[in-house]
Amino acid sequence: MIKLTAFRWVPPFAQGLARDLRVRWALEEAGLPYEEWLIGPEDQASAGYRALQPFGQVPAIETGGLKLFESGAIVLHIAEGCDALSPGDAEGQARMKAWMFAALNSVEPAVQNLAAIDLFYAGEGWASERRPAAAEAVHKRLDAVEQWLGGRDYLEGRFTAGDLLMTTVLRILRHTDLVSGRPILKAYQERCEARPAFRKALADHLKPFQAAAA
Ligand SMILES: N[C@@H](CCC(=O)N[C@@H](CS)C(=O)NCC(=O)O)C(=O)O
């Protein structure tokens, strides 16, 4: 059975965003059962956990003898050989990987930078000075994704692991109107998030936080 690490608890701003959600979603799309290993700060610092995830972060998985970290690498590993996440032809698979990298390397850094300013440093003087340029950087990336999507339902005509990662990156902007104010991107995000696999993954991701609050 695949073992997936996730946090036992995160603050409300991170609930529904923490990156184990990406892996849960991919596992649901692939129909692969898994068990969760809920961790806390003491685990993050432990040598045992660092052997699984060198940076002490989540997510990581352990399956058979394989230990894997980095949400993108894990999602790719699951997508390979999974019809729901990956096209059957080599060209389609290469395009899927390009969008996976684009989501994590071209879009997420700008999005994460803005989120950090808003969520961690909102009260700081430097943050209000830096924010307009950070927001502009996000706009540039969102413009490009929106333009690419145009009338397409998905980045490559059908749902792939590229859409899965792009959707989870767009979710990071939920505290702003940067996605919700763009009809094409909003519809795209809602289309991807309407998938039963996402709904199930999100519900399971949130369960430990709800249990901790009860
Ligand atoms: N590039 C990594 C980033 C992982 C990451 O940032 N995880 C966050 C949760 S979403 C985390 O573990 N934060 C705690 C920490 O960095 O100590 C990935 O995609 O897996």
Ligand as a Chemical Component Dictionary entry (heavy atoms), coordinates in Angstrom:
data_LIG
# 
_chem_comp.id                   LIG 
_chem_comp.type                 NON-POLYMER 
_chem_comp.pdbx_formal_charge   0 
_chem_comp.three_letter_code    LIG 
# 
loop_
_chem_comp_atom.comp_id 
_chem_comp_atom.atom_id 
_chem_comp_atom.alt_atom_id 
_chem_comp_atom.type_symbol 
_chem_comp_atom.charge 
_chem_comp_atom.model_Cartn_x 
_chem_comp_atom.model_Cartn_y 
_chem_comp_atom.model_Cartn_z 
_chem_comp_atom.pdbx_ordinal 
LIG N1  N1  N 0 8.642 21.781 -3.818 1  
LIG C1  C1  C 0 8.027 21.037 -2.755 2  
LIG C2  C2  C 0 7.442 22.020 -1.767 3  
LIG C3  C3  C 0 6.840 21.303 -0.593 4  
LIG C4  C4  C 0 6.301 22.290 0.416  5  
LIG O1  O1  O 0 6.495 23.524 0.331  6  
LIG N2  N2  N 0 5.612 21.749 1.411  7  
LIG C5  C5  C 0 5.089 22.584 2.468  8  
LIG C6  C6  C 0 3.618 22.260 2.659  9  
LIG S1  S1  S 0 2.681 22.689 1.252  10 
LIG C7  C7  C 0 5.826 22.250 3.729  11 
LIG O2  O2  O 0 6.092 21.099 4.013  12 
LIG N3  N3  N 0 6.152 23.291 4.508  13 
LIG C8  C8  C 0 6.854 23.142 5.750  14 
LIG C9  C9  C 0 8.305 23.442 5.628  15 
LIG O3  O3  O 0 8.763 23.903 4.570  16 
LIG O4  O4  O 0 8.972 23.230 6.618  17 
LIG C10 C10 C 0 6.948 20.117 -3.327 18 
LIG O5  O5  O 0 6.290 20.524 -4.293 19 
LIG O6  O6  O 0 6.752 19.009 -2.811 20 
# 
loop_
_chem_comp_bond.comp_id 
_chem_comp_bond.atom_id_1 
_chem_comp_bond.atom_id_2 
_chem_comp_bond.value_order 
_chem_comp_bond.pdbx_ordinal 
LIG N1  C1  SING 1  
LIG C1  C2  SING 2  
LIG C1  C10 SING 3  
LIG C2  C3  SING 4  
LIG C3  C4  SING 5  
LIG C4  O1  DOUB 6  
LIG C4  N2  SING 7  
LIG N2  C5  SING 8  
LIG C5  C6  SING 9  
LIG C5  C7  SING 10 
LIG C6  S1  SING 11 
LIG C7  O2  DOUB 12 
LIG C7  N3  SING 13 
LIG N3  C8  SING 14 
LIG C8  C9  SING 15 
LIG C9  O3  DOUB 16 
LIG C9  O4  SING 17 
LIG C10 O5  DOUB 18 
LIG C10 O6  SING 19 
# 
